[in-house]
Amino acid sequence: MTAVLQVLVQLVMFMHLDFKTEDGWNMLSFVFTVLILGLVVGGSLWIMQHLHLNMMIG
């Protein structure tokens, strides 16, 4: 959870991502970041769940 928050803070503070400009690049960058974060977090949780089910003893 804190890693996701850290990525979003870095996007705003260091990469100066804002939605005030008329270009669609900032919004596209934000959507891409959220998509990648969702894939990484969701994939990690999915892998851990399946490892837990496959490694259960008994």
NUKEKOL-683715 format. One record per residue (C-alpha): residue in three letters; x, y, z. Coordinates in nm, 4 decimals, always signed. Example, Ala and Ser with C-alpha at 12.3 -4.5 7.8 and 13.67 -1.06 7.14 Angstrom:
<resn ALA, u +1.2300, v -0.4500, w +0.7800>
<resn SER, u +1.3670, v -0.1060, w +0.7140>
***
This chain:
<resn MET, u +0.0000, v +0.0000, w +0.0000>
<resn THR, u +0.2745, v +0.2442, w +0.0884>
<resn ALA, u +0.4658, v +0.1583, w -0.2303>
<resn VAL, u +0.1636, v +0.2560, w -0.4410>
<resn LEU, u +0.1304, v +0.5805, w -0.2479>
<resn GLN, u +0.5034, v +0.6455, w -0.2951>
<resn VAL, u +0.4736, v +0.6042, w -0.6738>
<resn LEU, u +0.1811, v +0.8468, w -0.6883>
<resn VAL, u +0.3646, v +1.1027, w -0.4720>
<resn GLN, u +0.6726, v +1.0801, w -0.6948>
<resn LEU, u +0.4587, v +1.1327, w -1.0049>
<resn VAL, u +0.3146, v +1.4535, w -0.8640>
<resn MET, u +0.6158, v +1.5959, w -0.6811>
<resn PHE, u +0.9140, v +1.4959, w -0.8945>
<resn MET, u +0.7672, v +1.4434, w -1.2402>
<resn HIS, u +0.5298, v +1.7410, w -1.1997>
<resn LEU, u +0.2275, v +1.5462, w -1.3181>
<resn ASP, u -0.0771, v +1.7695, w -1.3067>
<resn PHE, u -0.4039, v +1.7868, w -1.4919>
<resn LYS, u -0.4048, v +2.1615, w -1.5571>
<resn THR, u -0.2513, v +2.1478, w -1.9027>
<resn GLU, u -0.4570, v +2.1030, w -2.2151>
<resn ASP, u -0.2435, v +1.8168, w -2.3405>
<resn GLY, u -0.3676, v +1.4659, w -2.2923>
<resn TRP, u -0.0174, v +1.3392, w -2.2172>
<resn ASN, u -0.0420, v +1.3940, w -1.8440>
<resn MET, u -0.3699, v +1.2059, w -1.8189>
<resn LEU, u -0.2359, v +0.9294, w -2.0430>
<resn SER, u +0.0754, v +0.8980, w -1.8250>
<resn PHE, u -0.1373, v +0.8768, w -1.5116>
<resn VAL, u -0.3668, v +0.6121, w -1.6632>
<resn PHE, u -0.0657, v +0.4094, w -1.7783>
<resn THR, u +0.0888, v +0.4302, w -1.4306>
<resn VAL, u -0.2336, v +0.3163, w -1.2643>
<resn LEU, u -0.2641, v +0.0296, w -1.5148>
<resn ILE, u +0.0915, v -0.0907, w -1.4494>
<resn LEU, u +0.0454, v -0.0574, w -1.0720>
<resn GLY, u -0.2750, v -0.2604, w -1.0943>
<resn LEU, u -0.1041, v -0.5320, w -1.2954>
<resn VAL, u +0.1937, v -0.5547, w -1.0606>
<resn VAL, u -0.0080, v -0.5512, w -0.7375>
<resn GLY, u -0.2846, v -0.7764, w -0.8707>
<resn GLY, u -0.0388, v -1.0212, w -1.0244>
<resn SER, u +0.1651, v -1.0387, w -0.7052>
<resn LEU, u -0.1440, v -1.1085, w -0.4962>
<resn TRP, u -0.2623, v -1.3708, w -0.7453>
<resn ILE, u +0.0750, v -1.5491, w -0.7400>
<resn MET, u +0.0930, v -1.5443, w -0.3604>
<resn GLN, u -0.2614, v -1.6814, w -0.3298>
<resn HIS, u -0.1901, v -1.9697, w -0.5678>
<resn LEU, u +0.1416, v -2.0457, w -0.3985>
<resn HIS, u -0.0390, v -2.0599, w -0.0662>
<resn LEU, u -0.2981, v -2.3026, w -0.2054>
<resn ASN, u -0.0352, v -2.5239, w -0.3690>
<resn MET, u +0.1972, v -2.5345, w -0.0675>
<resn MET, u -0.0641, v -2.6226, w +0.1946>
<resn ILE, u +0.0219, v -2.9362, w +0.3865>
<resn GLY, u -0.2480, v -3.1910, w +0.4480>
***
